[in-house]
Amino acid sequence: IAMYKEALALFKEVEDEDYANRTTIRLGKGYLLNKDLSHSREIVDQLKEVPLERRTKMHFHYLEAELLRAENKIDEALQVAKSGKNEAIALHAIA
């Protein structure tokens, strides 16, 4: 998690918004893997307010779906996961 925070600071410093957003998603995933749902939720809520590039948005949908599943919001998780899958298909990102 510390390394993601360092990378995030770097991408913000060089004003690379997309890489900062992608790193924020990875940080949210790190929190999720450590069962720190509150920090992961903060990240998801923060990124909902940010315009994301399409490929980044696809990754965001998967983070949000995983978090919703961890929060036991299964129906919402499935809906968000479908959005991510549709985005992936549109981007030819899955086989």
Secondary structure as UniProt FT lines:
FT   HELIX           2..13
FT   TURN            14..15
FT   HELIX           17..33
FT   TURN            34..35
FT   HELIX           37..48
FT   HELIX           54..70
FT   TURN            71..72
FT   HELIX           74..90
FT   TURN            91..92
//
